[in-house]
Amino acid sequence: MLRKGAPPAVGQAQGRPRVGFVSLGCPKNLVDSEVMMGLLDRAGAEITPHAETADILVVNTCSFIDKAKQESVDAILEMARLKTAGSARKLIVAGCLVERYRDEIQKNIPEVDAVVGTGELEKILAAAGLEGQRAAPDPESPFRILNGNGHADANGHADVRLGKEALAGTHKAAPNPVASRHEGDRREAQGRFSRKSWDGAGAQLPQYLYDHTTPRMRATKGASAYIKIAEGCDHPCSFCVIPNLRGKFRSRRFESVVTEAERLVAEGVREITLIGQDTTCYGEDLGLKDGLALLLDRLAAVEGLTWLRFLYAYPNRITGRLLETIARHENICKYLDVPLQHASGPVLKAMKRGGGAEIFLKTLRKVREAVPGIALRTSFIVGFPGETDADFEALCDFVAEARFDWMGVFAYSDEEGSKAFDVGAKVPKRVIEHRRRALMRLQKGISRQNMRARIGQTFDVLVEGESEETPLLWQGRTQHHAPEIDGSVLLNDFGPFEALTPGRFYRCEVTEAHDYDLVARVVEEVSEARPWSVESGEVAGAGVLV
Ligand code: SF4
């Protein structure tokens, strides 16, 4: 990704155009950036971290909420200024903002030369002027690089073999078939994915989904990588426009995910995080029952994979089979991110999600019983239209009782095209902000207690490198910290070591606790993370049990 300052010599490297990327938003968007960088790299471009010397600048945008949109626009404007002042000859805007404001972007920011939506990642080649040097296929793959919709095999035939055969591995891994869930088809008929109310957006919903044959240039740190196992979402959440931006839910082929995981581990990756808007729906469109549990089961068997985790779980799709699978495999992180969005019944009903505090507490009990010591993360939206003081109090009571390890709170953002946009009773922004801060304060106290309870305990820590805060410390994560999302473990004492190696696992003892971060000293190196075990007594009392 792009950095400014201390650039190398200006000019194209041996005729190869230099491309600089700004990737904004969530890990799903990051994977899209990695795919576009991979396509460009294979087509002959050089990916550079130096914005000043790039010939082509790409901003991969996020459009989830107002704040994300503003950040995207700011990044585009900054790159437009660089283009005007520097050596860049092209500015390309990609991602969710394009799906939302395709025409408007080029009309209002004339420095933008081309736009690439989430459903047309391969068009990055044409946008960069590299279409003639189309990416060569992987010589080991029997399939060519995906075409526009990403669904054809080497002969241009869609492979639609599903279910048992896919699981048995009796076929060669093939690109994704065109498939959808009954629920998605029904919601499409009801207008869930419609963009009619959006000026400047294309009518075509994205269908693209990369697979194991697509080149991808990893941008994550050291030993950690994401795999996107599904794209789109069929849920009807009334505040959310992600389905309008990303299309209907669709899963990647089972063996395609396995092949990619095996390749990443062979390249040195030790931690894989599976991502999708709702990973717990994985495989339903492919005819798989309990698809995520089956996939985890298979991936856990990949030799050399030390940590495996997934983001995000839909609350009513956490099955006994899924929990049993997490508990059974030593290398599946004892970690669950389940965005609940609220806890008051009436608000959840208006959000078109259902559930409520009691049901959620029951689910959390079930999760903690099935996987003792599991770390739980959630996120909430405060200030949804019609949210009363009583609703907010119910949410606070729930948070106090649920005692999550990690929690995010979003201020409600009124998104045109969402069902909630048309609701009249909006909560004033001042009240929303007040509630957001109050809920975060409540969680801060809970987190502080959780962190303190860990002092004196030892954990396996995946070392990431120098701390982002200060070069005097290093940082890493336990299996209870997802990459880039949760707190971190700061290492101020390397124990018997002169230096640590990023990407390796070390046994560390917690010596101090902050509100969200731990401070630890290194005890010894472990060739791979030790099995998590309640009997060991080292993790069981980690303060995550209630
Ligand atoms: S589950 Fe709901 S909030 Fe999450 S992406 Fe789908 S529609 Fe949006």
Boltz pocket constraint, residues with backbone or C-beta under 6 A from the ligand:
constraints:
  - pocket:
      binder: B
      contacts: [[A, 233], [A, 234], [A, 235], [A, 236], [A, 237], [A, 240], [A, 241], [A, 242], [A, 243], [A, 277], [A, 278], [A, 314]]
      max_distance: 6.0
